[in-house]
Amino acid sequence: MKRYPLLLLLFATLSGYAQNTINNYKYVLVPEQYSFSKEVDQYGLNNLTKDLLGDKGFMAYFDDKNLPADIANDRCKAMIADIIEKKGMFTTTLTLILKDCKGNVVFKGMEGKSREKDFKTSYNDALKKAFISLNDVPYTFIGEVSKVASVKVPDAVVVLKDRAAEADDSTGPSETLYAQITENGFQLIDTTPKKVLTLFKTSIPDCFIADNGHNKGVVLKKDGKWHFEYYENDKLISTGLQIKF
């Protein structure tokens, strides 16, 4: 029977990885002035950021104003919002980033772009678009991060499998999973929201080392569709996934 290599896993060990998501926070601190701005709350961006975070369900405060005792005594209970601008001649491009108190990125959104000619209109339009990817992610405060998880990934191996047998084990896509950016890749959550899979980047495009808490394998794109593949009792299982990045 003809056999072929499915994938080369490139990482031996990933440890100290904190399962930290926006769902671990109910507070967000917003600066009164962004690094690209020339004045406090230029174009109303900082107040708009605070309002948009409030619309999402967070309790947002300016970082140098009177704060609730809960976060005044421990700012690590809050995320810090930042807006990054990418310079362009005719386009305003902004990106939303939410970090923890140590500077680790908890969430990074997609770019929001606007071609409006008026500066205030353009910046406000771009900021609202930058929030779209955050608004697409389900949010429910579930409590603070209590510990750092350690994830072991198998040593580099080549998995061999017959292509016909692989097709027999494949199942169709389930409900949509939403990707949240982490330091080493993504985590996929459902609409509960509950974490379903942790994805770790590899050097291969559209291919991740994956861990669902029970099985370790790979998530990869084949023929334009995502699949989670792993071995169970020496049998290759291939499950279709519907992922929204």
C-alpha positions in Angstrom: 0.0 0.0 0.0 1.4 3.4 -0.9 2.2 5.6 2.0 3.3 9.2 2.2 4.4 11.7 4.8 1.5 13.8 6.2 3.4 16.4 8.2 6.6 17.2 9.9 6.0 18.6 13.4 8.6 21.2 14.1 8.4 22.0 17.8 9.6 19.7 20.6 8.3 21.6 23.6 6.2 24.7 24.3 6.0 25.5 28.0 4.8 28.3 30.3 2.0 29.2 27.9 -0.7 31.2 29.7 -4.3 30.6 28.6 -5.2 34.2 28.8 -8.1 35.6 26.8 -10.4 38.7 26.9 -12.8 36.5 28.9 -10.5 36.7 31.8 -11.0 40.5 32.1 -13.9 42.8 32.9 -11.8 46.0 33.0 -9.9 47.8 30.3 -7.7 50.9 30.8 -7.6 53.4 28.0 -4.8 56.0 27.6 -5.9 59.6 27.2 -3.5 60.0 24.3 -2.1 57.5 21.8 1.5 57.5 20.7 0.6 58.8 17.1 -1.6 61.6 18.4 -0.4 65.2 18.9 -2.8 66.0 21.7 -5.0 64.4 24.4 -8.0 62.6 22.9 -7.2 63.9 19.4 -10.2 63.5 17.0 -12.1 62.0 20.0 -10.4 58.7 19.5 -9.7 57.9 23.2 -13.3 58.6 24.3 -14.6 56.6 21.3 -12.3 53.7 22.3 -13.7 53.8 25.8 -17.3 53.9 24.5 -16.7 51.0 22.0 -15.2 48.9 24.7 -18.2 49.6 26.9 -20.5 48.6 24.1 -18.7 45.2 24.0 -19.4 44.7 27.7 -16.1 45.8 29.3 -15.8 48.3 32.1 -13.4 50.9 30.5 -11.6 53.7 32.3 -9.0 56.2 31.4 -5.7 55.0 32.9 -4.9 58.2 34.9 -8.3 59.0 36.3 -10.0 57.9 39.5 -10.1 54.1 39.2 -12.3 51.6 41.1 -10.4 50.1 44.1 -10.5 46.7 42.5 -8.0 47.8 39.8 -6.4 50.8 41.5 -4.8 48.3 43.9 -4.0 45.7 41.2 -3.8 46.9 37.6 -3.1 43.4 36.4 -6.9 42.8 36.7 -7.3 45.1 33.7 -6.2 44.9 30.1 -4.6 48.0 28.5 -6.0 49.2 25.2 -3.7 50.6 22.5 -4.4 51.8 19.0 -1.6 51.5 16.4 -1.6 53.6 13.2 0.0 52.5 10.0 1.0 55.5 7.9 -0.6 55.9 4.5 -0.9 58.9 2.1 -4.6 58.6 1.4 -5.8 56.0 3.9 -6.2 56.0 7.7 -5.3 52.5 9.0 -5.7 51.7 12.7 -5.3 48.4 14.7 -6.7 47.6 18.1 -4.5 45.8 20.6 -5.4 44.7 24.1 -2.5 43.8 26.4 -2.1 42.4 29.9 -0.2 44.3 32.6 3.1 42.7 31.6 2.7 43.8 28.0 1.7 40.4 26.5 -0.9 40.7 23.7 -4.2 39.2 24.7 -6.1 40.3 21.6 -5.0 41.9 18.3 -7.7 42.9 15.8 -7.7 43.3 12.1 -6.8 46.6 10.5 -9.6 49.2 10.2 -9.2 51.4 7.1 -10.9 54.6 6.0 -10.4 56.8 3.0 -12.5 59.7 4.2 -10.9 63.1 3.5 -11.8 64.8 6.8 -9.3 63.8 9.5 -11.7 63.4 12.3 -14.2 61.5 10.2 -11.5 59.3 8.8 -9.9 58.4 12.2 -13.3 57.7 13.8 -14.4 55.6 10.8 -11.1 53.6 10.9 -11.4 53.0 14.6 -14.9 51.7 14.4 -13.8 49.3 11.7 -10.8 48.2 13.8 -13.3 47.1 16.5 -15.2 44.8 14.1 -13.0 41.8 14.7 -13.3 42.3 18.5 -17.1 42.5 18.2 -17.1 39.3 16.2 -15.6 37.4 19.2 -18.0 36.2 21.9 -17.2 37.8 25.2 -18.3 36.8 28.7 -16.3 37.5 31.8 -15.4 34.2 33.4 -12.8 35.2 36.0 -9.1 36.0 36.1 -6.3 33.8 35.0 -5.4 31.6 38.0 -2.4 29.7 36.7 -0.1 29.3 33.8 -0.6 26.1 31.8 2.3 24.0 30.5 1.8 22.4 27.1 4.0 19.6 25.9 4.2 18.9 22.2 5.6 15.6 20.9 9.1 15.4 19.6 9.5 16.1 15.8 8.0 13.1 14.0 6.9 12.3 10.5 3.4 10.8 10.5 2.6 8.3 7.7 -0.9 7.5 6.6 -2.6 6.1 3.6 -4.6 8.8 1.8 -7.7 6.6 1.2 -7.8 5.5 4.8 -7.5 9.1 5.8 -10.6 10.1 3.8 -12.6 7.4 5.5 -11.9 8.9 8.9 -12.8 12.5 8.0 -15.9 14.2 9.4 -17.6 17.4 8.3 -17.2 20.8 9.9 -19.0 21.5 13.2 -20.1 25.0 14.5 -18.1 28.1 13.8 -15.0 28.5 16.0 -13.6 32.0 16.6 -9.8 32.5 16.6 -8.3 34.7 19.3 -4.7 35.8 18.9 -2.2 34.5 21.5 1.5 34.9 21.9 2.3 31.7 20.1 -0.6 31.4 17.7 -4.4 31.3 18.4 -7.0 29.7 20.6 -10.3 28.7 19.1 -13.5 29.3 21.2 -17.1 28.5 20.5 -20.1 30.7 21.2 -20.4 29.6 24.9 -17.7 30.9 25.0 -15.5 27.9 25.7 -12.0 27.2 24.5 -12.0 24.3 22.1 -8.5 24.2 20.6 -5.1 25.8 21.2 -3.1 26.4 18.0 0.6 26.9 17.9 2.3 28.4 14.9 4.7 26.5 12.7 6.9 27.5 9.8 4.4 25.9 7.4 1.7 28.3 6.2 -1.9 27.3 7.2 -0.6 24.6 9.6 -0.6 24.6 13.4 0.3 22.2 16.2 -3.0 21.7 18.0 -4.1 20.6 21.4 -7.8 20.2 22.6 -6.9 19.0 26.1 -7.3 15.4 25.2 -5.6 14.9 21.9 -2.5 16.5 20.3 -2.2 16.8 16.5 -2.3 19.4 13.8 -4.8 21.8 12.3 -4.2 22.4 8.6 -5.9 23.6 5.5 -6.6 21.1 2.7 -8.5 22.0 -0.4 -9.5 25.3 1.1 -11.0 23.7 4.3 -9.6 23.4 7.8 -9.1 20.0 9.5 -8.0 18.9 13.0 -6.0 15.6 12.6 -4.7 13.4 15.3 -4.1 9.7 16.2 -6.4 7.8 18.5 -5.6 4.1 19.1 -3.3 4.1 16.1 -6.1 5.4 13.9 -5.9 8.8 12.2 -8.9 11.0 13.0 -9.6 13.9 10.7 -12.3 16.4 11.8 -13.5 19.3 9.7 -13.4 22.7 11.3 -15.1 26.0 10.5 -12.8 28.7 11.7 -13.3 32.5 11.7 -10.0 34.3 12.0 
